[in-house]
Amino acid sequence: RKLDFIAQEMNREANTILSKTSDLEISNRGIELKTEIEKVREQIQNIE
């Protein structure tokens, strides 16, 4: 459960970055980051 919480917080931070940037490269990286975080969350849920 703690790992899931950490993944949720990482996702919130990525959302914050995306909402505050107007730089296309940062936006693209932020979207990639969110995709990877979601993969991690899926793995965490499989473990728990």
Secondary structure, 3 states (H helix, E strand, C coil): CHHHHHHHHHHHHHHHHHHHCCCHHHHHHHHHHHHHHHHHHHHHHHHC
